[in-house]
Amino acid sequence: MVTKYIYGNPVETYAVVEEVPLGETPAHVFLETGNSLTFTHSLGSEDIVYGLGETMRGINKRGHRYISFNYDDPYHKDEMPSMYGSHNFIVVDGETAFGAFFDTPAKVVFDVDSKKNGQLTVTCTSPDLRLYLVEGEGPYDVVRQFLAIIGRSFLPPLWAFGYGQSRWGYKTARDIDRVARKHRDAGIPLDYICMDIDYMDQYRDFTVNCRRFPNFPDFVARHRKEGLHLVPIVDAGIKIEPGDPVFEEGVKEGHFCKNREGREFQAEVWPGLTHFPDFLQKKTRRWFGEQYRFYTDQGIEGFWNDMNEPAIFSTEYRERDAEPDAVRGDPDQPERHIADFKDFFHQLDDGRRMRNYEVHNLYGAMMTRASGQGLDQLLDKRYLLFSRSSYIGAHRYGGMWTGDNASTWKMLRQNVYHMPSLNMCGFLFSGADTGGFGGDTNRELLLRWLAVSAFTPLMRNHASIQTRHQECYRFRKPEDFKTLVSLRYRLLPYLYSEFMKAALRQDMFILPLAFGYPGDRRARRIEDQLLVGESIMIAPVLEPGVRGRSVYLPEPMTQVRYGAGGFTCTEVEAGEQTIEVPQNEVVFYIRQGKLVPVGKAAANTADLALTEVELLGGGTTYEQYIDDGYTKQCGLERCVTRRKGEDALGE
């Protein structure tokens, strides 16, 4: 059961789309009214707290303090309280299970028993919010009820589930051509290449540098014929450039945020001085979404939105720091950067004028909404869209990735922790920068990361310009990388099917082990094994220099080993087992009585036949979702029943 409580005059966030009944403040919730609201709850000694989407540390959030305030900080340490997104939904799994969604775009502090006194304290810095309380039979039931009220996940096309290659530093069409050719020569499957800021003219959105990318529509079409999509970046700031039509129209029509004096706010980002579109205005979202026509008219069907916390280098009120990163890591973020968000204003559709600081966590989400709604009008098919900054509700318009991580084993482990937490908050289409964005990856780390990313919806290898090139073909024995990427394509009949079913049923796609085995006390505490869809359990290797790992099986399962020779299946008993996992192999498990359809090897999704499958596992039937990979008319009626022992090849 879900109940809504309204305090003050909350800003409309569009996070919840279903009607929820109003209630009076329940006895077990204590709220102090004033300049802030505080929610307290006493935790039992064995209680687990889930949720909060994109935050550091484990799946169980207990024992630490977190701050919802979207922030561009590439140094992802355990003690950092904020990341790029704010997802204010928590789930308490104790004697009874309940969830709480604090629907406010202002700063929220979650103290989840950080003092080891058994207290959960949530402090909302604004007295205006909607609080949604969810009561359920268990944590999974609570999550599913919450997903039902926030609306269906964004549905990407099939090609978006393919392998993507990206790097800040692909500067010319020749660079893109070389990357595509090298993947083909090495036989490594590839569906898209991302184009970072260097494709633009002076880093201006909705432009292409014609010198670096001559005949851009022909360039896009040529790669499409080879089964490859191009995915350009779009940043939040619009360059102050007289004569630029986007800039000129934005000023004329009042689409930009204002400064203290009521003029367009000026901030420095990649293009130099920019204005920020006021995405909290409906008219601005409609205007900004229409700008994507520049790309769609040239054959582009995929995008990634960036720098939309918004990230700021300097402003008209604050000079750029000589060492901007030196102050990062403060528990509540450095005040001189926080001040930036107090220096510009939004004009809300309800007539209120508010500082960005007061509605800060909505900015990236509303950019995603503007982009998604625009692309829905411009394209008659599904598209790829993922963003860095987010808030609950943005999941209906696009996916997200977890930002500028690093090439470390800690970040690989954090990738595993993030996935179920993001799913709990609606973000099914998500993933991390495979191999790490900052720092130099190595062969072992990239192989182990690919073995994780093969199961996440977004599978993109992305790196910074300052780092070593980490395209798979650059490493010793590229055939090992080909094997691991090929696993992704052979699993796509299952992964695509499970994602679509989860999205259409408003369910999770990647779950903690505890959600699948609620009565198993051992499973309840395991965080480095995940359930992927209804059939698969993964237990990835997350440490360097090891030959394998220990795995806990809550029930008898089918162990599947995939390597250069294909799939090898072995029935294994429940309990603890130690397995060897060479770096060029992946081991995963099929749950008791379940099946996994696997397809043939493919160079890209255009070469993939979802209907030509072999069924692995000990089950008897599998419900497979099948469509053309593009249609907007998606429904569970597209599911077909596969039966073990029947020939499904060549259907």
FENCOR-V358731 format. One record per residue. N is the residue number from 0. OMEGA is omega in radians with two decimals (999 if undefined). D_LAST is the distance of its C-alpha to the last C-alpha in Angstrom with 2 decimals. Layout:
BEGIN
n = (N | N)
omega = (OMEGA | OMEGA)
d_last = (D_LAST | D_LAST)
END
This chain:
BEGIN
n = (0 | 1 | 2 | 3 | 4 | 5 | 6 | 7 | 8 | 9 | 10 | 11 | 12 | 13 | 14 | 15 | 16 | 17 | 18 | 19 | 20 | 21 | 22 | 23 | 24 | 25 | 26 | 27 | 28 | 29 | 30 | 31 | 32 | 33 | 34 | 35 | 36 | 37 | 38 | 39 | 40 | 41 | 42 | 43 | 44 | 45 | 46 | 47 | 48 | 49 | 50 | 51 | 52 | 53 | 54 | 55 | 56 | 57 | 58 | 59 | 60 | 61 | 62 | 63 | 64 | 65 | 66 | 67 | 68 | 69 | 70 | 71 | 72 | 73 | 74 | 75 | 76 | 77 | 78 | 79 | 80 | 81 | 82 | 83 | 84 | 85 | 86 | 87 | 88 | 89 | 90 | 91 | 92 | 93 | 94 | 95 | 96 | 97 | 98 | 99 | 100 | 101 | 102 | 103 | 104 | 105 | 106 | 107 | 108 | 109 | 110 | 111 | 112 | 113 | 114 | 115 | 116 | 117 | 118 | 119 | 120 | 121 | 122 | 123 | 124 | 125 | 126 | 127 | 128 | 129 | 130 | 131 | 132 | 133 | 134 | 135 | 136 | 137 | 138 | 139 | 140 | 141 | 142 | 143 | 144 | 145 | 146 | 147 | 148 | 149 | 150 | 151 | 152 | 153 | 154 | 155 | 156 | 157 | 158 | 159 | 160 | 161 | 162 | 163 | 164 | 165 | 166 | 167 | 168 | 169 | 170 | 171 | 172 | 173 | 174 | 175 | 176 | 177 | 178 | 179 | 180 | 181 | 182 | 183 | 184 | 185 | 186 | 187 | 188 | 189 | 190 | 191 | 192 | 193 | 194 | 195 | 196 | 197 | 198 | 199 | 200 | 201 | 202 | 203 | 204 | 205 | 206 | 207 | 208 | 209 | 210 | 211 | 212 | 213 | 214 | 215 | 216 | 217 | 218 | 219 | 220 | 221 | 222 | 223 | 224 | 225 | 226 | 227 | 228 | 229 | 230 | 231 | 232 | 233 | 234 | 235 | 236 | 237 | 238 | 239 | 240 | 241 | 242 | 243 | 244 | 245 | 246 | 247 | 248 | 249 | 250 | 251 | 252 | 253 | 254 | 255 | 256 | 257 | 258 | 259 | 260 | 261 | 262 | 263 | 264 | 265 | 266 | 267 | 268 | 269 | 270 | 271 | 272 | 273 | 274 | 275 | 276 | 277 | 278 | 279 | 280 | 281 | 282 | 283 | 284 | 285 | 286 | 287 | 288 | 289 | 290 | 291 | 292 | 293 | 294 | 295 | 296 | 297 | 298 | 299 | 300 | 301 | 302 | 303 | 304 | 305 | 306 | 307 | 308 | 309 | 310 | 311 | 312 | 313 | 314 | 315 | 316 | 317 | 318 | 319 | 320 | 321 | 322 | 323 | 324 | 325 | 326 | 327 | 328 | 329 | 330 | 331 | 332 | 333 | 334 | 335 | 336 | 337 | 338 | 339 | 340 | 341 | 342 | 343 | 344 | 345 | 346 | 347 | 348 | 349 | 350 | 351 | 352 | 353 | 354 | 355 | 356 | 357 | 358 | 359 | 360 | 361 | 362 | 363 | 364 | 365 | 366 | 367 | 368 | 369 | 370 | 371 | 372 | 373 | 374 | 375 | 376 | 377 | 378 | 379 | 380 | 381 | 382 | 383 | 384 | 385 | 386 | 387 | 388 | 389 | 390 | 391 | 392 | 393 | 394 | 395 | 396 | 397 | 398 | 399 | 400 | 401 | 402 | 403 | 404 | 405 | 406 | 407 | 408 | 409 | 410 | 411 | 412 | 413 | 414 | 415 | 416 | 417 | 418 | 419 | 420 | 421 | 422 | 423 | 424 | 425 | 426 | 427 | 428 | 429 | 430 | 431 | 432 | 433 | 434 | 435 | 436 | 437 | 438 | 439 | 440 | 441 | 442 | 443 | 444 | 445 | 446 | 447 | 448 | 449 | 450 | 451 | 452 | 453 | 454 | 455 | 456 | 457 | 458 | 459 | 460 | 461 | 462 | 463 | 464 | 465 | 466 | 467 | 468 | 469 | 470 | 471 | 472 | 473 | 474 | 475 | 476 | 477 | 478 | 479 | 480 | 481 | 482 | 483 | 484 | 485 | 486 | 487 | 488 | 489 | 490 | 491 | 492 | 493 | 494 | 495 | 496 | 497 | 498 | 499 | 500 | 501 | 502 | 503 | 504 | 505 | 506 | 507 | 508 | 509 | 510 | 511 | 512 | 513 | 514 | 515 | 516 | 517 | 518 | 519 | 520 | 521 | 522 | 523 | 524 | 525 | 526 | 527 | 528 | 529 | 530 | 531 | 532 | 533 | 534 | 535 | 536 | 537 | 538 | 539 | 540 | 541 | 542 | 543 | 544 | 545 | 546 | 547 | 548 | 549 | 550 | 551 | 552 | 553 | 554 | 555 | 556 | 557 | 558 | 559 | 560 | 561 | 562 | 563 | 564 | 565 | 566 | 567 | 568 | 569 | 570 | 571 | 572 | 573 | 574 | 575 | 576 | 577 | 578 | 579 | 580 | 581 | 582 | 583 | 584 | 585 | 586 | 587 | 588 | 589 | 590 | 591 | 592 | 593 | 594 | 595 | 596 | 597 | 598 | 599 | 600 | 601 | 602 | 603 | 604 | 605 | 606 | 607 | 608 | 609 | 610 | 611 | 612 | 613 | 614 | 615 | 616 | 617 | 618 | 619 | 620 | 621 | 622 | 623 | 624 | 625 | 626 | 627 | 628 | 629 | 630 | 631 | 632 | 633 | 634 | 635 | 636 | 637 | 638 | 639 | 640 | 641 | 642 | 643 | 644 | 645 | 646 | 647 | 648 | 649 | 650)
omega = (3.14 | 3.12 | -3.11 | 3.06 | -3.08 | 3.12 | 3.11 | -3.10 | -3.01 | 3.05 | 3.10 | -3.14 | -3.10 | 3.14 | -3.11 | -3.07 | 3.13 | 3.10 | 3.13 | -3.10 | 3.08 | 3.10 | 3.02 | -3.08 | -3.11 | -3.02 | -3.04 | 3.10 | 3.13 | -3.11 | 3.07 | -3.12 | -3.14 | 3.05 | 3.11 | 3.09 | -3.11 | 3.12 | 3.11 | 3.11 | 3.10 | -3.11 | 2.98 | -3.06 | -3.11 | -3.11 | 3.05 | 3.10 | 3.14 | 2.98 | -3.14 | 2.96 | -3.04 | 3.03 | 3.14 | 3.14 | -2.91 | 3.11 | 3.01 | -3.04 | -3.05 | 3.05 | -3.05 | -3.10 | -3.08 | -3.14 | 3.02 | 3.04 | -2.98 | -2.96 | 3.14 | 3.10 | -3.08 | -3.11 | -2.99 | 3.12 | -3.12 | -3.04 | -3.14 | -3.04 | -3.02 | 3.01 | -3.00 | -3.10 | 3.07 | -3.05 | -2.90 | -3.14 | 3.09 | 3.11 | 3.10 | 3.12 | -3.13 | 3.10 | 2.92 | -3.13 | 3.04 | 3.07 | 3.11 | 3.08 | 3.14 | -2.98 | 3.09 | 3.13 | 3.13 | -3.12 | 3.09 | 3.12 | 3.10 | 3.03 | -3.02 | 3.12 | -3.12 | -3.14 | 3.12 | 3.12 | 3.10 | -3.08 | 2.94 | -3.13 | 3.12 | -3.12 | 3.11 | -3.04 | 3.04 | 3.09 | -3.10 | 3.11 | 2.94 | 3.08 | 3.09 | 3.07 | -3.08 | 3.07 | -3.09 | -3.12 | 3.13 | -3.08 | -3.14 | 3.09 | 3.09 | -3.13 | -3.11 | 3.06 | 3.12 | 3.12 | -3.13 | -3.09 | -3.12 | 3.00 | -3.02 | 3.08 | 2.90 | 3.14 | 3.11 | 3.05 | -3.13 | -3.06 | 3.13 | 3.09 | 3.08 | -3.13 | 3.13 | 3.09 | -3.07 | 3.02 | 2.92 | -3.08 | 2.97 | -2.95 | -3.02 | 3.05 | 3.13 | 3.09 | 3.14 | 3.12 | -3.11 | 3.13 | 3.12 | -3.11 | -3.11 | 3.06 | 3.12 | -3.11 | -3.13 | -3.12 | 3.14 | -3.10 | -3.12 | 3.14 | -3.13 | 3.02 | 3.12 | 3.14 | -3.13 | -2.90 | -3.06 | 3.11 | -3.03 | 2.98 | -3.13 | 3.12 | 3.14 | 3.04 | 3.04 | 3.01 | 2.99 | 3.07 | -3.02 | 3.10 | 3.13 | -3.10 | -3.14 | 3.10 | -3.00 | 3.12 | 3.10 | 3.10 | 3.11 | -3.09 | -3.13 | 3.13 | 3.09 | 3.10 | 3.12 | 3.10 | -3.05 | 3.08 | 3.03 | -3.03 | -3.13 | 3.05 | 3.02 | -3.13 | -3.04 | -3.03 | 3.07 | -3.07 | 3.04 | -2.99 | 3.08 | -3.08 | 3.07 | -3.02 | 3.14 | 3.10 | -3.08 | -3.12 | 3.13 | 3.10 | -3.08 | -3.04 | 3.07 | -3.06 | -3.04 | 3.07 | -3.06 | 3.09 | -3.10 | -3.06 | 3.12 | 3.04 | 3.11 | 3.14 | -3.13 | 3.09 | 3.12 | 2.98 | -3.05 | -3.11 | -2.95 | 3.14 | -3.09 | 2.90 | 3.10 | 3.04 | 3.13 | -3.04 | 3.11 | 3.04 | 3.14 | -3.11 | 3.13 | 3.08 | 3.13 | 3.13 | -3.10 | 3.13 | 3.12 | -3.12 | -3.14 | 3.07 | 3.10 | -3.11 | -3.05 | 3.09 | 3.13 | 3.02 | -3.13 | -3.12 | 3.14 | -3.04 | 2.91 | -3.14 | -3.03 | 3.04 | -2.96 | 3.00 | 0.02 | 3.03 | -3.08 | 3.05 | 3.10 | 3.12 | 3.08 | 3.13 | -3.10 | 3.11 | 3.13 | 3.13 | 3.04 | 3.09 | -2.97 | -3.07 | -3.03 | -3.07 | -3.07 | -3.14 | 3.05 | -3.06 | -3.12 | -3.12 | -3.11 | -3.05 | -3.11 | 3.02 | 3.07 | -3.12 | 3.12 | -3.06 | 3.03 | -3.04 | 3.08 | -2.87 | 3.03 | 3.01 | -3.10 | -3.14 | 3.12 | 3.06 | -3.11 | 3.01 | -3.03 | 3.04 | 3.06 | -3.13 | -3.08 | -3.11 | -2.92 | -3.00 | 3.12 | -2.91 | -3.13 | 3.13 | -3.14 | 3.00 | 3.09 | 3.13 | 3.11 | -3.12 | -3.10 | 3.13 | 3.08 | -3.13 | 3.06 | 3.12 | -3.03 | -3.05 | 3.10 | 3.13 | 3.10 | -3.05 | 3.03 | 3.04 | 3.00 | -2.92 | 3.11 | -3.12 | -3.05 | 3.05 | 3.13 | -3.04 | 3.09 | -3.14 | 3.14 | -3.03 | -3.13 | 3.08 | 3.11 | 2.94 | -2.91 | 2.93 | -2.97 | 3.10 | -3.10 | -3.13 | -3.14 | 3.10 | 3.08 | -3.14 | 3.04 | 3.11 | 3.13 | 3.06 | 3.12 | -3.14 | -3.06 | -2.92 | 3.13 | 3.13 | 3.09 | 3.09 | 3.13 | -3.10 | 3.04 | -3.05 | 3.13 | -3.11 | -3.06 | 3.13 | 3.13 | 3.03 | -3.12 | -3.11 | -3.14 | -3.11 | -3.11 | -3.13 | -3.09 | 3.06 | 3.03 | -3.02 | -3.10 | -3.12 | -3.12 | 3.10 | 3.14 | 3.13 | 3.08 | 3.14 | 3.02 | -3.07 | 3.09 | -3.10 | -3.14 | -3.08 | 3.11 | -3.11 | -3.07 | 3.02 | -3.05 | -3.09 | 3.14 | -3.13 | -3.10 | -3.02 | 3.06 | 3.03 | -3.08 | 2.97 | -3.01 | -3.05 | -3.10 | -3.05 | 3.08 | -3.13 | -3.14 | 3.12 | 3.07 | 3.09 | 3.07 | -3.14 | -3.08 | 3.10 | 3.12 | 3.07 | 3.12 | -3.08 | 3.11 | 3.11 | -3.03 | 3.07 | 3.09 | -3.05 | 3.12 | 3.14 | -3.10 | 3.09 | -3.09 | 3.11 | 3.12 | -3.13 | -3.09 | 3.10 | -3.08 | -3.10 | 3.07 | 3.06 | 3.08 | -2.99 | 2.94 | 3.13 | -3.10 | -3.11 | 3.12 | -3.09 | -3.00 | -3.13 | -3.06 | -3.09 | 3.13 | -3.13 | -3.09 | -3.07 | -3.10 | -3.10 | -3.10 | 2.96 | -3.08 | 2.98 | 3.14 | -3.06 | -3.04 | -2.94 | -2.93 | 2.90 | 3.09 | 3.10 | -3.00 | 3.04 | -3.00 | -3.13 | -3.14 | 2.97 | 3.13 | -3.10 | -3.11 | -3.11 | 3.02 | -3.11 | 3.05 | 3.12 | 3.14 | -3.12 | 3.02 | -3.10 | 2.99 | 3.07 | -3.14 | 3.08 | -3.14 | 3.09 | -3.10 | -3.14 | 3.13 | -3.05 | 2.99 | -3.07 | 3.13 | 3.09 | -3.10 | -3.11 | 3.08 | 3.10 | -3.10 | 3.04 | 3.08 | -3.09 | 2.98 | 3.13 | 3.05 | -3.07 | -3.12 | 3.08 | 3.03 | 3.05 | 3.02 | -3.01 | 3.04 | -3.06 | -3.08 | 3.11 | -3.10 | 3.12 | 3.06 | 3.04 | 3.08 | -3.09 | 3.10 | 3.06 | -3.11 | 3.10 | 3.08 | -3.08 | 3.08 | -3.12 | -3.01 | 3.06 | -3.10 | -3.07 | -3.13 | -3.00 | 2.95 | -3.10 | 3.10 | 3.07 | -3.03 | 3.14 | -3.14 | -3.14 | 3.06 | 3.11 | -3.07 | 3.04 | -3.12 | 2.94 | -3.09 | 3.10 | -3.09 | -2.95 | 3.05 | -3.11 | -3.08 | 3.12 | -3.09 | 3.07 | 3.11 | 3.10 | 3.06 | -3.11 | 3.04 | 3.14 | 3.13 | 3.13 | 3.07 | -3.13 | -3.14 | -3.11 | 3.05 | -3.11 | 999)
d_last = (43.72 | 44.35 | 47.80 | 49.10 | 52.60 | 54.09 | 56.95 | 58.94 | 57.28 | 53.93 | 52.06 | 48.80 | 46.02 | 43.03 | 41.57 | 41.28 | 39.66 | 39.87 | 43.16 | 44.88 | 48.10 | 51.37 | 53.41 | 56.77 | 57.15 | 56.33 | 58.91 | 57.01 | 56.63 | 59.72 | 59.81 | 62.85 | 63.33 | 65.05 | 63.80 | 60.89 | 59.05 | 58.60 | 56.22 | 57.12 | 55.61 | 56.80 | 54.19 | 54.31 | 54.59 | 51.01 | 49.42 | 46.57 | 46.09 | 42.66 | 41.59 | 43.29 | 40.14 | 41.28 | 44.31 | 45.39 | 45.64 | 43.50 | 41.27 | 44.36 | 46.65 | 49.74 | 52.85 | 52.70 | 53.43 | 51.02 | 51.75 | 49.47 | 50.66 | 48.16 | 49.53 | 48.73 | 49.65 | 47.75 | 49.67 | 47.55 | 49.88 | 49.83 | 52.94 | 51.66 | 51.42 | 49.37 | 46.31 | 44.61 | 43.29 | 44.90 | 42.94 | 45.60 | 43.66 | 44.76 | 43.80 | 46.41 | 45.24 | 48.38 | 49.95 | 48.24 | 45.44 | 45.79 | 44.69 | 46.76 | 45.78 | 48.75 | 47.80 | 50.27 | 49.87 | 53.11 | 53.67 | 52.95 | 54.13 | 52.36 | 54.63 | 52.53 | 55.31 | 56.35 | 59.87 | 58.65 | 60.45 | 57.51 | 57.47 | 54.58 | 56.17 | 54.44 | 56.74 | 55.73 | 58.09 | 57.82 | 59.16 | 56.59 | 53.20 | 50.75 | 50.13 | 47.12 | 47.41 | 44.43 | 45.09 | 42.39 | 41.83 | 40.95 | 40.11 | 36.38 | 37.17 | 39.66 | 37.17 | 34.58 | 37.37 | 38.41 | 34.97 | 34.87 | 38.08 | 37.39 | 34.19 | 30.55 | 29.68 | 28.98 | 25.27 | 24.67 | 21.82 | 19.07 | 21.10 | 24.05 | 22.41 | 22.47 | 25.56 | 28.65 | 31.85 | 35.16 | 38.88 | 42.05 | 43.42 | 40.87 | 43.53 | 42.36 | 39.45 | 40.17 | 39.65 | 36.19 | 35.30 | 36.56 | 34.52 | 31.28 | 32.18 | 33.21 | 29.93 | 28.06 | 30.63 | 30.25 | 26.44 | 26.56 | 23.74 | 25.22 | 24.26 | 27.71 | 31.42 | 34.02 | 37.24 | 40.31 | 43.63 | 44.56 | 42.34 | 44.65 | 47.93 | 50.59 | 48.07 | 47.85 | 44.80 | 43.10 | 44.39 | 43.25 | 45.74 | 45.61 | 47.48 | 45.05 | 41.95 | 42.87 | 40.60 | 38.50 | 36.02 | 35.32 | 35.02 | 32.42 | 30.44 | 30.60 | 29.08 | 26.35 | 25.31 | 25.02 | 22.78 | 25.87 | 27.45 | 31.18 | 32.51 | 36.28 | 38.66 | 40.73 | 43.93 | 45.95 | 49.22 | 50.05 | 52.54 | 55.98 | 56.00 | 58.08 | 56.31 | 52.81 | 51.31 | 49.47 | 52.68 | 54.89 | 52.84 | 52.46 | 56.23 | 57.00 | 54.71 | 55.66 | 52.31 | 53.74 | 55.20 | 59.00 | 61.58 | 64.68 | 66.60 | 63.94 | 62.81 | 59.35 | 58.87 | 58.71 | 56.95 | 56.19 | 52.64 | 50.91 | 52.03 | 55.57 | 56.95 | 54.33 | 54.08 | 51.59 | 49.76 | 50.65 | 47.14 | 48.71 | 49.50 | 46.89 | 48.15 | 47.76 | 44.20 | 43.36 | 45.28 | 43.75 | 40.16 | 40.87 | 41.94 | 38.36 | 38.09 | 39.79 | 36.64 | 33.90 | 35.61 | 35.14 | 31.41 | 31.61 | 29.16 | 30.21 | 33.62 | 35.63 | 38.89 | 41.72 | 45.45 | 45.21 | 47.27 | 49.04 | 50.11 | 53.63 | 55.71 | 58.94 | 60.25 | 63.23 | 64.90 | 63.90 | 64.01 | 61.29 | 61.90 | 63.01 | 60.86 | 58.43 | 56.60 | 59.80 | 60.09 | 56.54 | 55.90 | 58.59 | 57.43 | 57.76 | 57.02 | 59.93 | 61.87 | 62.43 | 58.69 | 58.37 | 61.17 | 58.94 | 56.88 | 60.13 | 61.16 | 58.68 | 57.84 | 55.14 | 55.79 | 53.74 | 52.66 | 54.94 | 57.92 | 58.51 | 59.23 | 58.10 | 58.25 | 54.98 | 56.14 | 55.95 | 52.37 | 51.31 | 48.08 | 46.52 | 46.83 | 43.62 | 41.62 | 42.99 | 42.16 | 38.52 | 38.70 | 40.28 | 37.64 | 34.69 | 36.18 | 37.00 | 33.54 | 32.10 | 34.38 | 33.81 | 30.02 | 27.46 | 24.84 | 24.90 | 27.11 | 28.26 | 31.73 | 33.53 | 37.22 | 39.96 | 42.23 | 41.03 | 42.05 | 40.13 | 38.61 | 37.53 | 34.23 | 33.18 | 33.54 | 32.53 | 32.08 | 34.77 | 35.60 | 38.56 | 40.79 | 42.87 | 42.50 | 43.87 | 42.75 | 43.96 | 42.69 | 44.07 | 41.80 | 38.75 | 39.75 | 40.44 | 36.88 | 35.77 | 38.41 | 37.57 | 33.91 | 34.37 | 37.58 | 35.95 | 33.13 | 35.92 | 37.27 | 34.07 | 33.14 | 29.59 | 28.80 | 31.40 | 32.26 | 35.12 | 36.05 | 34.44 | 37.22 | 39.86 | 41.41 | 45.08 | 46.54 | 45.25 | 42.22 | 41.91 | 39.28 | 39.13 | 39.05 | 36.27 | 34.07 | 34.73 | 34.13 | 30.74 | 29.85 | 30.71 | 29.30 | 25.86 | 25.63 | 27.47 | 25.87 | 28.22 | 28.25 | 30.97 | 33.45 | 36.67 | 40.27 | 43.71 | 45.61 | 48.28 | 46.02 | 44.62 | 41.43 | 38.57 | 35.57 | 33.66 | 34.36 | 38.10 | 38.35 | 38.98 | 35.93 | 33.40 | 30.68 | 31.18 | 30.43 | 27.32 | 26.13 | 26.81 | 25.31 | 22.13 | 21.86 | 21.64 | 18.54 | 16.82 | 17.84 | 16.83 | 13.68 | 16.42 | 19.39 | 18.06 | 16.79 | 20.16 | 22.19 | 20.86 | 21.31 | 24.76 | 25.77 | 24.77 | 26.52 | 29.37 | 29.18 | 29.56 | 26.89 | 29.26 | 31.88 | 34.95 | 34.71 | 37.31 | 35.12 | 32.67 | 35.55 | 38.43 | 40.58 | 40.51 | 43.67 | 42.57 | 39.24 | 41.26 | 43.07 | 40.33 | 39.40 | 37.74 | 34.63 | 32.12 | 29.22 | 26.15 | 24.02 | 23.90 | 22.99 | 24.58 | 28.25 | 29.58 | 33.02 | 33.61 | 36.59 | 39.03 | 42.16 | 43.28 | 44.19 | 42.60 | 40.38 | 38.50 | 39.24 | 39.80 | 37.02 | 37.51 | 34.89 | 35.64 | 33.55 | 31.84 | 28.74 | 26.25 | 27.57 | 25.05 | 26.60 | 24.89 | 26.58 | 26.32 | 24.84 | 21.95 | 21.76 | 24.30 | 24.40 | 27.68 | 28.77 | 31.95 | 34.60 | 35.87 | 38.80 | 39.93 | 38.62 | 39.34 | 36.60 | 36.80 | 34.56 | 35.12 | 34.94 | 31.91 | 29.84 | 28.55 | 28.79 | 27.26 | 26.86 | 24.40 | 26.35 | 27.00 | 24.40 | 21.87 | 18.51 | 17.27 | 13.71 | 14.21 | 12.37 | 13.45 | 16.79 | 17.23 | 20.38 | 19.89 | 17.53 | 16.98 | 15.45 | 13.19 | 9.46 | 9.65 | 6.11 | 6.44 | 9.19 | 11.79 | 14.05 | 17.72 | 20.69 | 22.35 | 20.85 | 18.84 | 16.68 | 15.75 | 15.56 | 13.42 | 14.49 | 12.17 | 13.73 | 14.44 | 17.00 | 19.93 | 20.35 | 23.48 | 22.29 | 20.92 | 20.89 | 19.76 | 18.19 | 15.18 | 14.61 | 11.95 | 12.90 | 11.42 | 13.37 | 14.89 | 14.46 | 11.14 | 8.55 | 6.02 | 5.54 | 3.78 | 0.00)
END
